């Protein structure tokens, strides 16, 4: 089993203690985890990339992702919420904690699957109602008359 050297310390811990859900036998594994020993109170994405010729060696990256700044960026103005889904967990803008995928609002047409990676991204945006469309068409028609 791989051992992880924690940055800025001399502490070495087995991978399974830090990230019990990571499958270190896989070449590439992604997991969402809440409250790791090094990141209390925040969800993280753990990424394991195994060295091809050795089963017990690889690179473990811990990604602290804050989705909220995306929502205030002008090019994402139409997006009201985001969810990154890995397995049965989701990192979202709905809550500061991980949430089960089966509790997410479903909008399958706005789901992005990334080939070769075990994750998908759900973009939530406001849908136009028939009334919105009618008012828009009336405004356009009035503008051109």
RAGIZI-V612256 format. One record per backbone hydrogen bond with DSSP energy under -1.0 kcal/mol. CO is the residue of the C=O (numbers start at 1). NH is the residue of the N-H. If there is no record, write none. Layout:
BEGIN
co:CO nh:NH
co:CO nh:NH
END
This chain:
BEGIN
co:2 nh:15
co:4 nh:13
co:6 nh:9
co:11 nh:6
co:13 nh:4
co:14 nh:17
co:14 nh:18
co:15 nh:19
co:19 nh:22
co:23 nh:26
co:27 nh:50
co:29 nh:48
co:31 nh:46
co:33 nh:44
co:36 nh:39
co:39 nh:36
co:39 nh:42
co:44 nh:33
co:45 nh:63
co:46 nh:31
co:47 nh:61
co:48 nh:29
co:49 nh:59
co:51 nh:54
co:57 nh:51
co:59 nh:49
co:61 nh:47
co:63 nh:45
co:67 nh:70
co:68 nh:71
co:73 nh:76
co:74 nh:77
co:76 nh:79
co:81 nh:124
co:82 nh:93
co:83 nh:122
co:84 nh:91
co:85 nh:120
co:86 nh:89
co:88 nh:101
co:89 nh:86
co:90 nh:99
co:91 nh:84
co:99 nh:90
co:100 nh:103
co:101 nh:104
co:107 nh:110
co:108 nh:111
co:110 nh:123
co:112 nh:121
co:114 nh:117
co:117 nh:119
co:119 nh:114
co:120 nh:85
co:121 nh:112
co:122 nh:83
co:124 nh:80
co:124 nh:81
co:129 nh:133
co:130 nh:134
co:131 nh:135
co:132 nh:136
co:133 nh:137
co:134 nh:138
co:135 nh:139
co:136 nh:140
co:137 nh:141
co:138 nh:142
co:139 nh:143
co:140 nh:144
END
